Amino acid sequence: MSILHTVNKSPFERNALDSCLKFATDGSALLLFEDGIYAALKGTSVESPMSDAVGRLKVYVLGPDLKARGFAEDRIVEGISVVDYAGFVDLAAESDKVQAWL
Amino acid sequence: MSEVVKKFMYLNRKAPYGTIYAWEALEVVLIGAAFDQDVSVVFIDDGVYQLTKGQDTKGIGMKNFSPTYRTLGDYEVKKIYVDRASLEARGLSQDDLVEVAWEDFETEEEIDNIVEVIDSARVSELMNESDVIFSF
């Protein structure tokens, strides 16, 4: 029963990421997009929980949202993979269900 | 124009693109420029993300309004402040932010970059000194 979790809110403004990390079980996938991409960046106050998440979840970030906000791929936390829109669709299709942490 | 000059503060707390706040704030600042007031534009919390360099929105099909910040100096905005603690919590520094030049067309006084990173206590002071705060 694999779940794709998606987070599209800034971790500094909402608790969507916190809740997601609390409830997502090991081995599930997490895709950060829209304002959720800020959680993927190095050097932030949420880098530590994100590094922990990378160790137990498959973590992805949507490239076009990263680029729109002015960040290159070298700014993201080690272990997070960049995907495009087609990759987003593949992740959703491969998963049994999608949980969107709005 | 009105003879009373008030201190207007535009306080930005939201990241760009995810919501409409940042774009709306910018529109209001540009419209407000017509009223010859003493304007400061302040970026705190996720608002600091509005000023990141190198934004490229082609991939998300939205208008990139980031270049507009660099024209604020031409709209008589001379004071742009960024909260240092907000930058640091997000792993950012002034090097990650756009520069906004300013020039007085009468005196030819020029400032290369009016974006100033300040402490939170200074942000509080500026808020207290303002007559009006427009919050976005």
gemmi code that builds the backbone of each chain (N, CA, C; Angstrom):
import gemmi

chains = {
    "A": [
        ("MET", (0.847, -1.201, 0.000), (0.000, 0.000, 0.000), (0.878, 1.246, 0.000)),
        ("SER", (1.301, 1.662, -1.157), (2.194, 2.820, -1.164), (1.397, 4.108, -1.361)),
        ("ILE", (1.806, 5.098, -0.595), (1.134, 6.397, -0.685), (2.128, 7.439, -1.208)),
        ("LEU", (1.645, 8.279, -2.119), (2.418, 9.458, -2.498), (1.860, 10.626, -1.699)),
        ("HIS", (2.717, 11.220, -0.862), (2.317, 12.399, -0.092), (2.768, 13.633, -0.867)),
        ("THR", (1.901, 14.620, -0.977), (2.335, 15.860, -1.619), (2.174, 17.023, -0.645)),
        ("VAL", (3.163, 17.923, -0.671), (3.131, 19.119, 0.177), (3.359, 20.327, -0.725)),
        ("ASN", (2.413, 21.253, -0.735), (2.550, 22.448, -1.585), (2.539, 23.744, -0.784)),
        ("LYS", (2.761, 23.638, 0.525), (2.785, 24.835, 1.365), (4.181, 25.053, 1.956)),
        ("SER", (4.535, 26.305, 2.160), (5.816, 26.635, 2.778), (5.868, 26.060, 4.189)),
        ("PRO", (6.990, 25.424, 4.551), (7.111, 24.857, 5.902), (7.233, 25.939, 6.971)),
        ("PHE", (7.471, 27.175, 6.530), (7.632, 28.275, 7.487), (6.318, 28.990, 7.753)),
        ("GLU", (5.303, 28.630, 6.972), (4.028, 29.326, 7.112), (2.915, 28.407, 7.596)),
        ("ARG", (2.999, 27.126, 7.238), (1.947, 26.164, 7.601), (2.591, 24.930, 8.217)),
        ("ASN", (1.762, 24.101, 8.830), (2.301, 22.881, 9.430), (2.067, 21.645, 8.546)),
        ("ALA", (1.793, 21.865, 7.261), (1.523, 20.740, 6.354), (2.699, 19.760, 6.300)),
        ("LEU", (3.920, 20.300, 6.211), (5.088, 19.415, 6.139), (5.247, 18.632, 7.440)),
        ("ASP", (5.113, 19.337, 8.565), (5.207, 18.681, 9.889), (4.261, 17.500, 9.977)),
        ("SER", (3.008, 17.755, 9.639), (2.000, 16.706, 9.735), (2.317, 15.563, 8.787)),
        ("CYS", (2.716, 15.913, 7.584), (3.059, 14.892, 6.601), (4.163, 13.991, 7.134)),
        ("LEU", (5.238, 14.620, 7.664), (6.373, 13.823, 8.144), (5.977, 12.979, 9.357)),
        ("LYS", (5.011, 13.475, 10.116), (4.563, 12.743, 11.305), (3.783, 11.483, 10.903)),
        ("PHE", (2.987, 11.584, 9.835), (2.102, 10.476, 9.485), (2.604, 9.573, 8.351)),
        ("ALA", (3.537, 10.067, 7.558), (4.027, 9.252, 6.436), (4.878, 8.108, 6.968)),
        ("THR", (4.580, 6.899, 6.535), (5.343, 5.745, 7.035), (6.531, 5.458, 6.127)),
        ("ASP", (7.496, 4.754, 6.688), (8.744, 4.458, 5.974), (8.483, 3.867, 4.596)),
        ("GLY", (9.258, 4.324, 3.642), (9.151, 3.773, 2.296), (8.154, 4.493, 1.400)),
        ("SER", (7.331, 5.366, 1.974), (6.394, 6.082, 1.101), (7.105, 7.241, 0.401)),
        ("ALA", (6.402, 7.834, -0.554), (7.015, 8.899, -1.351), (6.466, 10.255, -0.926)),
        ("LEU", (7.336, 11.258, -1.008), (6.936, 12.629, -0.687), (7.369, 13.526, -1.837)),
        ("LEU", (6.406, 14.254, -2.401), (6.736, 15.209, -3.455), (6.458, 16.627, -2.947)),
        ("LEU", (7.490, 17.470, -3.029), (7.349, 18.876, -2.635), (7.130, 19.692, -3.897)),
        ("PHE", (6.081, 20.507, -3.918), (5.884, 21.379, -5.078), (5.266, 22.701, -4.648)),
        ("GLU", (5.107, 23.621, -5.607), (4.681, 25.005, -5.316), (5.503, 25.539, -4.126)),
        ("ASP", (4.855, 26.188, -3.137), (5.629, 26.749, -2.023), (6.225, 25.670, -1.117)),
        ("GLY", (5.875, 24.427, -1.357), (6.468, 23.325, -0.601), (7.941, 23.117, -0.911)),
        ("ILE", (8.387, 23.629, -2.070), (9.789, 23.408, -2.483), (10.790, 24.042, -1.513)),
        ("TYR", (10.340, 25.053, -0.757), (11.269, 25.715, 0.171), (11.799, 24.736, 1.221)),
        ("ALA", (11.051, 23.666, 1.486), (11.503, 22.666, 2.454), (12.679, 21.863, 1.923)),
        ("ALA", (12.867, 21.875, 0.604), (13.927, 21.068, 0.000), (15.278, 21.767, 0.023)),
        ("LEU", (15.301, 23.036, 0.388), (16.547, 23.808, 0.295), (17.484, 23.573, 1.471)),
        ("LYS", (18.776, 23.639, 1.156), (19.812, 23.477, 2.180), (19.872, 24.711, 3.082)),
        ("GLY", (20.288, 24.468, 4.318), (20.591, 25.574, 5.218), (19.393, 26.212, 5.890)),
        ("THR", (18.215, 25.627, 5.737), (17.036, 26.221, 6.371), (16.829, 25.642, 7.768)),
        ("SER", (15.897, 26.212, 8.514), (15.603, 25.714, 9.851), (14.858, 24.374, 9.821)),
        ("VAL", (14.431, 23.915, 8.632), (13.799, 22.586, 8.563), (14.712, 21.560, 7.870)),
        ("GLU", (15.992, 21.918, 7.711), (16.896, 20.984, 7.033), (17.050, 19.679, 7.806)),
        ("SER", (17.070, 19.772, 9.143), (17.270, 18.562, 9.932), (16.109, 17.563, 9.783)),
        ("PRO", (14.841, 17.967, 9.982), (13.762, 17.015, 9.720), (13.719, 16.533, 8.259)),
        ("MET", (14.145, 17.386, 7.329), (14.149, 16.954, 5.932), (15.227, 15.896, 5.680)),
        ("SER", (16.395, 16.076, 6.304), (17.459, 15.081, 6.145), (17.002, 13.747, 6.731)),
        ("ASP", (16.301, 13.810, 7.862), (15.749, 12.579, 8.461), (14.756, 11.940, 7.497)),
        ("ALA", (13.929, 12.763, 6.878), (12.899, 12.255, 5.968), (13.533, 11.543, 4.776)),
        ("VAL", (14.625, 12.115, 4.285), (15.312, 11.520, 3.130), (15.800, 10.102, 3.452)),
        ("GLY", (16.112, 9.870, 4.715), (16.591, 8.564, 5.137), (15.515, 7.475, 5.149)),
        ("ARG", (14.244, 7.869, 5.208), (13.199, 6.843, 5.336), (12.086, 6.953, 4.286)),
        ("LEU", (12.059, 8.084, 3.563), (11.054, 8.259, 2.507), (11.776, 8.503, 1.181)),
        ("LYS", (11.058, 8.330, 0.092), (11.611, 8.760, -1.196), (11.123, 10.191, -1.408)),
        ("VAL", (12.054, 11.135, -1.411), (11.654, 12.543, -1.449), (11.969, 13.157, -2.820)),
        ("TYR", (10.990, 13.830, -3.369), (11.118, 14.464, -4.686), (10.725, 15.930, -4.588)),
        ("VAL", (11.251, 16.728, -5.514), (10.868, 18.141, -5.588), (10.592, 18.465, -7.055)),
        ("LEU", (9.594, 19.286, -7.289), (9.205, 19.608, -8.665), (10.116, 20.711, -9.219)),
        ("GLY", (10.891, 20.350, -10.239), (11.887, 21.251, -10.817), (11.352, 22.605, -11.273)),
        ("PRO", (10.253, 22.644, -12.034), (9.759, 23.936, -12.515), (9.413, 24.913, -11.375)),
        ("ASP", (8.937, 24.378, -10.239), (8.624, 25.256, -9.104), (9.889, 25.774, -8.422)),
        ("LEU", (10.918, 24.935, -8.436), (12.219, 25.328, -7.887), (12.793, 26.484, -8.713)),
        ("LYS", (12.753, 26.306, -10.021), (13.295, 27.285, -10.967), (12.523, 28.601, -10.910)),
        ("ALA", (11.193, 28.488, -10.828), (10.354, 29.688, -10.788), (10.733, 30.564, -9.609)),
        ("ARG", (11.114, 29.911, -8.504), (11.410, 30.653, -7.286), (12.876, 31.047, -7.169)),
        ("GLY", (13.653, 30.773, -8.225), (15.033, 31.271, -8.284), (16.084, 30.336, -7.721)),
        ("PHE", (15.759, 29.059, -7.540), (16.737, 28.149, -6.945), (17.216, 27.076, -7.922)),
        ("ALA", (18.540, 26.930, -7.999), (19.145, 25.901, -8.834), (19.147, 24.583, -8.063)),
        ("GLU", (19.352, 23.490, -8.811), (19.292, 22.167, -8.187), (20.396, 21.942, -7.166)),
        ("ASP", (21.484, 22.731, -7.257), (22.574, 22.530, -6.285), (22.234, 23.099, -4.901)),
        ("ARG", (21.062, 23.725, -4.787), (20.681, 24.280, -3.484), (19.853, 23.306, -2.647)),
        ("ILE", (19.513, 22.137, -3.214), (18.620, 21.251, -2.471), (19.376, 20.228, -1.616)),
        ("VAL", (18.712, 19.793, -0.575), (19.261, 18.837, 0.377), (19.631, 17.532, -0.343)),
        ("GLU", (20.782, 17.000, 0.039), (21.289, 15.728, -0.505), (20.227, 14.631, -0.400)),
        ("GLY", (20.048, 13.888, -1.478), (19.117, 12.757, -1.415), (17.727, 13.060, -1.947)),
        ("ILE", (17.439, 14.343, -2.208), (16.139, 14.704, -2.780), (16.285, 14.710, -4.308)),
        ("SER", (15.359, 14.060, -4.995), (15.429, 14.003, -6.459), (14.517, 15.043, -7.091)),
        ("VAL", (15.011, 15.639, -8.181), (14.209, 16.624, -8.914), (13.406, 15.894, -9.992)),
        ("VAL", (12.103, 16.189, -10.056), (11.269, 15.608, -11.114), (10.563, 16.734, -11.880)),
        ("ASP", (10.144, 16.421, -13.108), (9.349, 17.388, -13.873), (7.872, 16.973, -13.770)),
        ("TYR", (7.009, 17.649, -14.544), (5.575, 17.348, -14.438), (5.261, 15.895, -14.819)),
        ("ALA", (5.977, 15.380, -15.827), (5.749, 13.986, -16.241), (6.141, 13.043, -15.103)),
        ("GLY", (7.212, 13.422, -14.387), (7.655, 12.621, -13.245), (6.617, 12.622, -12.131)),
        ("PHE", (5.975, 13.755, -11.941), (4.892, 13.913, -10.959), (3.764, 12.930, -11.313)),
        ("VAL", (3.411, 12.908, -12.587), (2.335, 12.009, -13.041), (2.729, 10.549, -12.810)),
        ("ASP", (3.989, 10.221, -13.154), (4.464, 8.847, -12.949), (4.361, 8.450, -11.482)),
        ("LEU", (4.790, 9.352, -10.591), (4.738, 9.057, -9.154), (3.302, 8.785, -8.710)),
        ("ALA", (2.386, 9.619, -9.204), (0.977, 9.454, -8.826), (0.447, 8.125, -9.361)),
        ("ALA", (0.850, 7.794, -10.605), (0.355, 6.563, -11.235), (0.921, 5.309, -10.562)),
        ("GLU", (2.184, 5.399, -10.111), (2.826, 4.244, -9.471), (2.289, 3.992, -8.067)),
        ("SER", (1.744, 5.049, -7.441), (1.286, 4.921, -6.059), (-0.148, 4.422, -6.024)),
        ("ASP", (-0.509, 3.775, -4.924), (-1.885, 3.314, -4.781), (-2.820, 4.487, -4.562)),
        ("LYS", (-2.336, 5.449, -3.810), (-3.141, 6.646, -3.601), (-2.259, 7.856, -3.353)),
        ("VAL", (-2.898, 9.007, -3.451), (-2.179, 10.260, -3.229), (-2.815, 10.980, -2.051)),
        ("GLN", (-1.970, 11.347, -1.101), (-2.455, 12.157, 0.028), (-1.876, 13.554, -0.130)),
        ("ALA", (-2.751, 14.541, -0.388), (-2.303, 15.928, -0.567), (-2.448, 16.678, 0.764)),
        ("TRP", (-1.309, 17.093, 1.317), (-1.313, 17.853, 2.574), (-1.486, 19.326, 2.228)),
        ("LEU", (-2.712, 19.752, 2.083), (-3.011, 21.112, 1.628), (-2.819, 22.154, 2.725)),
    ],
    "B": [
        ("MET", (-1.905, 67.013, -5.743), (-1.447, 66.061, -4.731), (-1.652, 66.593, -3.322)),
        ("SER", (-1.840, 65.678, -2.431), (-2.037, 66.045, -1.028), (-0.751, 66.637, -0.451)),
        ("GLU", (-0.872, 67.618, 0.444), (0.332, 68.228, 1.018), (0.839, 67.430, 2.207)),
        ("VAL", (-0.045, 66.634, 2.795), (0.361, 65.837, 3.951), (1.125, 64.617, 3.456)),
        ("VAL", (2.366, 64.490, 3.909), (3.136, 63.304, 3.537), (3.120, 62.332, 4.703)),
        ("LYS", (2.598, 61.159, 4.432), (2.546, 60.144, 5.488), (3.583, 59.072, 5.236)),
        ("LYS", (3.954, 58.396, 6.302), (4.882, 57.273, 6.172), (4.088, 56.011, 5.919)),
        ("PHE", (4.229, 55.504, 4.709), (3.531, 54.284, 4.310), (4.508, 53.111, 4.391)),
        ("MET", (4.093, 52.065, 5.062), (4.902, 50.841, 5.051), (4.121, 49.723, 4.368)),
        ("TYR", (4.765, 49.095, 3.395), (4.182, 47.915, 2.763), (4.905, 46.702, 3.350)),
        ("LEU", (4.177, 45.899, 4.089), (4.781, 44.778, 4.810), (4.456, 43.463, 4.101)),
        ("ASN", (5.485, 42.826, 3.579), (5.306, 41.591, 2.786), (5.727, 40.351, 3.551)),
        ("ARG", (4.804, 39.411, 3.706), (5.098, 38.195, 4.478), (4.869, 36.898, 3.710)),
        ("LYS", (4.559, 37.000, 2.411), (4.221, 35.789, 1.663), (5.197, 35.527, 0.521)),
        ("ALA", (5.430, 34.244, 0.257), (6.268, 33.840, -0.872), (5.535, 34.156, -2.182)),
        ("PRO", (6.296, 34.345, -3.271), (5.646, 34.621, -4.561), (5.054, 33.352, -5.190)),
        ("TYR", (4.149, 33.501, -6.114), (3.582, 32.422, -6.969), (2.617, 31.454, -6.292)),
        ("GLY", (2.893, 31.020, -5.059), (1.994, 30.073, -4.406), (0.650, 30.697, -4.084)),
        ("THR", (0.674, 31.987, -3.771), (-0.554, 32.759, -3.542), (-0.410, 34.082, -4.296)),
        ("ILE", (-1.493, 34.841, -4.352), (-1.499, 36.075, -5.137), (-0.998, 37.294, -4.343)),
        ("TYR", (-0.743, 37.107, -3.032), (-0.395, 38.247, -2.173), (0.799, 39.073, -2.672)),
        ("ALA", (1.881, 38.394, -3.053), (3.099, 39.108, -3.432), (2.853, 40.002, -4.651)),
        ("TRP", (2.161, 39.455, -5.627), (1.871, 40.198, -6.859), (0.943, 41.367, -6.562)),
        ("GLU", (-0.060, 41.129, -5.723), (-1.003, 42.194, -5.363), (-0.291, 43.323, -4.617)),
        ("ALA", (0.614, 42.944, -3.714), (1.354, 43.948, -2.941), (2.153, 44.839, -3.879)),
        ("LEU", (2.813, 44.209, -4.848), (3.638, 44.949, -5.805), (2.771, 45.936, -6.607)),
        ("GLU", (1.596, 45.481, -7.001), (0.677, 46.358, -7.747), (0.283, 47.566, -6.909)),
        ("VAL", (-0.005, 47.321, -5.627), (-0.418, 48.410, -4.748), (0.728, 49.399, -4.528)),
        ("VAL", (1.955, 48.873, -4.395), (3.123, 49.755, -4.239), (3.255, 50.649, -5.470)),
        ("LEU", (3.101, 50.069, -6.644), (3.254, 50.838, -7.889), (2.146, 51.885, -8.028)),
        ("ILE", (0.932, 51.507, -7.670), (-0.182, 52.460, -7.723), (0.043, 53.575, -6.698)),
        ("GLY", (0.470, 53.156, -5.495), (0.691, 54.113, -4.406), (1.767, 55.123, -4.727)),
        ("ALA", (2.692, 54.760, -5.642), (3.793, 55.655, -5.999), (3.279, 56.976, -6.559)),
        ("ALA", (2.056, 56.979, -7.078), (1.482, 58.196, -7.654), (1.122, 59.225, -6.588)),
        ("PHE", (1.137, 58.841, -5.325), (0.647, 59.735, -4.272), (1.732, 60.455, -3.476)),
        ("ASP", (2.976, 60.369, -3.932), (4.071, 61.112, -3.300), (4.129, 60.986, -1.785)),
        ("GLN", (4.081, 59.786, -1.279), (4.196, 59.585, 0.157), (5.608, 59.078, 0.486)),
        ("ASP", (5.895, 58.997, 1.777), (7.177, 58.464, 2.223), (7.012, 56.944, 2.352)),
        ("VAL", (7.523, 56.237, 1.357), (7.233, 54.799, 1.253), (8.411, 53.930, 1.687)),
        ("SER", (8.115, 52.906, 2.484), (9.109, 51.853, 2.697), (8.463, 50.504, 2.397)),
        ("VAL", (9.251, 49.621, 1.797), (8.752, 48.281, 1.467), (9.587, 47.303, 2.283)),
        ("VAL", (8.894, 46.503, 3.084), (9.591, 45.635, 4.034), (9.256, 44.174, 3.739)),
        ("PHE", (10.276, 43.326, 3.798), (10.082, 41.894, 3.537), (10.489, 41.106, 4.765)),
        ("ILE", (9.528, 40.397, 5.348), (9.829, 39.545, 6.497), (9.203, 38.161, 6.251)),
        ("ASP", (9.540, 37.200, 7.112), (9.018, 35.833, 6.977), (9.191, 35.339, 5.525)),
        ("ASP", (8.204, 34.636, 4.971), (8.343, 34.111, 3.612), (8.380, 35.227, 2.559)),
        ("GLY", (8.083, 36.447, 2.961), (8.159, 37.575, 2.031), (9.552, 37.744, 1.454)),
        ("VAL", (10.587, 37.312, 2.194), (11.960, 37.470, 1.689), (12.165, 36.685, 0.384)),
        ("TYR", (11.370, 35.646, 0.177), (11.483, 34.852, -1.059), (11.077, 35.652, -2.301)),
        ("GLN", (10.353, 36.738, -2.118), (9.946, 37.540, -3.278), (11.156, 38.124, -3.991)),
        ("LEU", (12.232, 38.353, -3.232), (13.383, 39.064, -3.789), (14.491, 38.151, -4.302)),
        ("THR", (14.284, 36.839, -4.325), (15.376, 35.961, -4.774), (15.727, 36.233, -6.234)),
        ("LYS", (17.033, 36.149, -6.499), (17.568, 36.327, -7.858), (17.219, 35.139, -8.732)),
        ("GLY", (17.227, 35.334, -10.036), (17.194, 34.217, -10.987), (15.864, 33.505, -11.110)),
        ("GLN", (14.769, 34.153, -10.729), (13.463, 33.498, -10.874), (13.146, 33.299, -12.354)),
        ("ASP", (12.680, 32.106, -12.678), (12.385, 31.767, -14.073), (11.102, 30.942, -14.091)),
        ("THR", (10.000, 31.597, -14.455), (8.681, 30.965, -14.311), (8.171, 30.308, -15.594)),
        ("LYS", (9.026, 30.205, -16.596), (8.560, 29.601, -17.866), (7.926, 28.228, -17.640)),
        ("GLY", (8.542, 27.456, -16.743), (8.073, 26.095, -16.508), (6.744, 25.973, -15.786)),
        ("ILE", (6.292, 27.044, -15.134), (5.025, 26.937, -14.397), (3.899, 27.758, -15.035)),
        ("GLY", (4.213, 28.386, -16.169), (3.169, 29.102, -16.903), (2.582, 30.289, -16.170)),
        ("MET", (3.394, 30.939, -15.322), (2.928, 32.147, -14.636), (3.838, 33.307, -15.005)),
        ("LYS", (3.310, 34.516, -14.870), (4.126, 35.696, -15.167), (5.235, 35.834, -14.123)),
        ("ASN", (6.451, 36.064, -14.607), (7.573, 36.322, -13.703), (7.572, 37.810, -13.371)),
        ("PHE", (7.113, 38.153, -12.164), (7.065, 39.583, -11.821), (8.292, 40.030, -11.040)),
        ("SER", (9.264, 39.131, -10.905), (10.473, 39.457, -10.168), (11.245, 40.664, -10.735)),
        ("PRO", (11.351, 40.817, -12.092), (12.085, 41.990, -12.606), (11.471, 43.319, -12.164)),
        ("THR", (10.185, 43.313, -11.844), (9.518, 44.558, -11.441), (10.103, 45.134, -10.152)),
        ("TYR", (10.581, 44.257, -9.249), (11.161, 44.765, -8.001), (12.341, 45.679, -8.293)),
        ("ARG", (13.094, 45.332, -9.361), (14.284, 46.127, -9.680), (13.932, 47.509, -10.203)),
        ("THR", (12.649, 47.728, -10.547), (12.249, 49.048, -11.033), (11.666, 49.922, -9.917)),
        ("LEU", (11.568, 49.371, -8.711), (10.922, 50.135, -7.633), (11.601, 51.487, -7.390)),
        ("GLY", (12.925, 51.522, -7.597), (13.656, 52.769, -7.431), (13.151, 53.865, -8.357)),
        ("ASP", (12.630, 53.472, -9.516), (12.101, 54.443, -10.483), (10.718, 54.936, -10.088)),
        ("TYR", (10.114, 54.265, -9.121), (8.783, 54.665, -8.639), (8.878, 55.394, -7.295)),
        ("GLU", (10.025, 56.047, -7.073), (10.214, 56.844, -5.867), (10.221, 56.023, -4.588)),
        ("VAL", (10.433, 54.734, -4.709), (10.621, 53.927, -3.500), (12.114, 53.973, -3.210)),
        ("LYS", (12.468, 54.501, -2.049), (13.898, 54.630, -1.745), (14.316, 53.712, -0.598)),
        ("LYS", (13.300, 53.118, 0.063), (13.623, 52.306, 1.233), (13.051, 50.898, 1.106)),
        ("ILE", (13.931, 49.934, 0.985), (13.517, 48.532, 0.934), (14.305, 47.796, 2.020)),
        ("TYR", (13.572, 47.151, 2.920), (14.219, 46.481, 4.039), (13.889, 44.992, 4.061)),
        ("VAL", (14.886, 44.206, 4.458), (14.696, 42.759, 4.568), (15.124, 42.333, 5.969)),
        ("ASP", (14.281, 41.537, 6.605), (14.581, 41.068, 7.958), (15.651, 39.978, 7.937)),
        ("ARG", (16.766, 40.242, 8.626), (17.905, 39.320, 8.612), (17.538, 37.941, 9.160)),
        ("ALA", (16.787, 37.910, 10.262), (16.445, 36.625, 10.886), (15.612, 35.757, 9.936)),
        ("SER", (14.740, 36.395, 9.162), (13.915, 35.639, 8.209), (14.790, 35.026, 7.116)),
        ("LEU", (15.789, 35.798, 6.675), (16.728, 35.275, 5.668), (17.479, 34.076, 6.223)),
        ("GLU", (18.009, 34.257, 7.442), (18.854, 33.212, 8.030), (18.079, 31.918, 8.265)),
        ("ALA", (16.834, 32.029, 8.711), (16.025, 30.826, 8.962), (15.803, 30.043, 7.670)),
        ("ARG", (15.930, 30.741, 6.534), (15.697, 30.110, 5.236), (16.991, 29.789, 4.491)),
        ("GLY", (18.122, 29.913, 5.187), (19.412, 29.583, 4.579), (19.814, 30.551, 3.488)),
        ("LEU", (19.322, 31.787, 3.573), (19.605, 32.781, 2.534), (20.469, 33.909, 3.078)),
        ("SER", (21.113, 34.630, 2.152), (21.860, 35.824, 2.534), (21.571, 36.900, 1.501)),
        ("GLN", (22.112, 38.089, 1.731), (21.842, 39.193, 0.812), (22.297, 38.855, -0.613)),
        ("ASP", (23.315, 37.993, -0.760), (23.799, 37.598, -2.090), (22.721, 36.894, -2.912)),
        ("ASP", (21.730, 36.314, -2.244), (20.666, 35.600, -2.958), (19.588, 36.549, -3.469)),
        ("LEU", (19.672, 37.816, -3.081), (18.591, 38.754, -3.392), (18.920, 39.690, -4.551)),
        ("VAL", (17.899, 40.133, -5.244), (18.084, 41.103, -6.328), (18.566, 42.435, -5.754)),
        ("GLU", (19.191, 43.217, -6.626), (19.615, 44.555, -6.226), (18.676, 45.565, -6.871)),
        ("VAL", (18.364, 46.599, -6.130), (17.465, 47.630, -6.645), (18.203, 48.963, -6.622)),
        ("ALA", (18.445, 49.514, -7.796), (19.161, 50.789, -7.877), (18.182, 51.948, -7.753)),
        ("TRP", (18.701, 53.082, -7.308), (17.865, 54.263, -7.134), (18.620, 55.488, -7.631)),
        ("GLU", (17.891, 56.391, -8.272), (18.539, 57.613, -8.740), (17.572, 58.776, -8.612)),
        ("ASP", (18.077, 59.887, -8.106), (17.271, 61.102, -8.051), (17.532, 61.848, -9.363)),
        ("PHE", (16.487, 61.978, -10.183), (16.693, 62.528, -11.521), (17.027, 64.025, -11.506)),
        ("GLU", (16.706, 64.704, -10.414), (17.031, 66.132, -10.339), (18.457, 66.350, -9.860)),
        ("THR", (18.818, 65.689, -8.761), (20.157, 65.917, -8.197), (21.192, 64.944, -8.758)),
        ("GLU", (20.714, 63.918, -9.513), (21.575, 62.865, -10.051), (22.264, 62.049, -8.977)),
        ("GLU", (21.743, 62.144, -7.730), (22.258, 61.275, -6.670), (21.898, 59.830, -7.016)),
        ("GLU", (22.879, 58.935, -6.859), (22.631, 57.541, -7.212), (22.970, 56.614, -6.054)),
        ("ILE", (22.166, 55.582, -5.901), (22.479, 54.522, -4.933), (22.393, 53.205, -5.705)),
        ("ASP", (23.473, 52.396, -5.637), (23.520, 51.152, -6.413), (22.476, 50.149, -5.960)),
        ("ASN", (22.304, 50.060, -4.643), (21.372, 49.068, -4.128), (20.709, 49.583, -2.856)),
        ("ILE", (19.397, 49.761, -2.930), (18.681, 50.279, -1.754), (18.110, 49.159, -0.873)),
        ("VAL", (18.362, 47.907, -1.258), (17.877, 46.792, -0.435), (18.784, 46.668, 0.786)),
        ("GLU", (18.193, 46.835, 1.978), (18.976, 46.840, 3.190), (18.514, 45.717, 4.116)),
        ("VAL", (19.468, 44.895, 4.538), (19.138, 43.809, 5.470), (19.273, 44.362, 6.881)),
        ("ILE", (18.202, 44.237, 7.667), (18.197, 44.854, 9.004), (17.740, 43.848, 10.068)),
        ("ASP", (18.021, 44.172, 11.322), (17.613, 43.312, 12.434), (16.119, 43.446, 12.706)),
        ("SER", (15.574, 42.438, 13.365), (14.148, 42.435, 13.663), (13.739, 43.639, 14.520)),
        ("ALA", (14.619, 44.027, 15.452), (14.298, 45.161, 16.320), (14.111, 46.436, 15.494)),
        ("ARG", (14.902, 46.549, 14.433), (14.800, 47.716, 13.540), (13.490, 47.663, 12.753)),
        ("VAL", (13.071, 46.461, 12.375), (11.780, 46.310, 11.686), (10.675, 46.813, 12.609)),
        ("SER", (10.740, 46.426, 13.887), (9.740, 46.861, 14.862), (9.703, 48.379, 14.967)),
        ("GLU", (10.899, 48.978, 15.038), (10.988, 50.439, 15.117), (10.315, 51.090, 13.917)),
        ("LEU", (10.627, 50.564, 12.742), (10.064, 51.131, 11.507), (8.537, 51.007, 11.506)),
        ("MET", (8.057, 49.881, 12.017), (6.601, 49.710, 12.101), (6.002, 50.778, 13.019)),
        ("ASN", (6.651, 50.980, 14.155), (6.148, 51.978, 15.111), (6.172, 53.383, 14.532)),
        ("GLU", (7.177, 53.658, 13.698), (7.319, 55.002, 13.131), (6.358, 55.263, 11.967)),
        ("SER", (5.765, 54.200, 11.398), (4.901, 54.409, 10.227), (3.550, 54.973, 10.627)),
        ("ASP", (2.959, 55.716, 9.695), (1.593, 56.193, 9.901), (0.593, 55.129, 9.477)),
        ("VAL", (0.925, 54.425, 8.419), (0.025, 53.409, 7.883), (0.840, 52.165, 7.526)),
        ("ILE", (0.302, 50.995, 7.829), (0.950, 49.746, 7.401), (-0.017, 48.982, 6.506)),
        ("PHE", (0.435, 48.728, 5.288), (-0.348, 47.888, 4.374), (0.240, 46.487, 4.450)),
        ("SER", (-0.570, 45.544, 4.862), (-0.039, 44.213, 5.137), (-0.458, 43.205, 4.073)),
        ("PHE", (0.537, 42.473, 3.578), (0.268, 41.453, 2.558), (0.928, 40.141, 2.942)),
    ],
}
model = gemmi.Model(1)
for chain_id, residues in chains.items():
    chain = gemmi.Chain(chain_id)
    for i, (resn, *xyz) in enumerate(residues, 1):
        res = gemmi.Residue()
        res.name, res.seqid = resn, gemmi.SeqId(i, " ")
        for name, pos in zip(("N", "CA", "C"), xyz):
            atom = gemmi.Atom()
            atom.name, atom.element = name, gemmi.Element(name[0])
            atom.pos, atom.b_iso = gemmi.Position(*pos), 0.0
            res.add_atom(atom)
        chain.add_residue(res)
    model.add_chain(chain)
structure = gemmi.Structure()
structure.add_model(model)
structure.setup_entities()
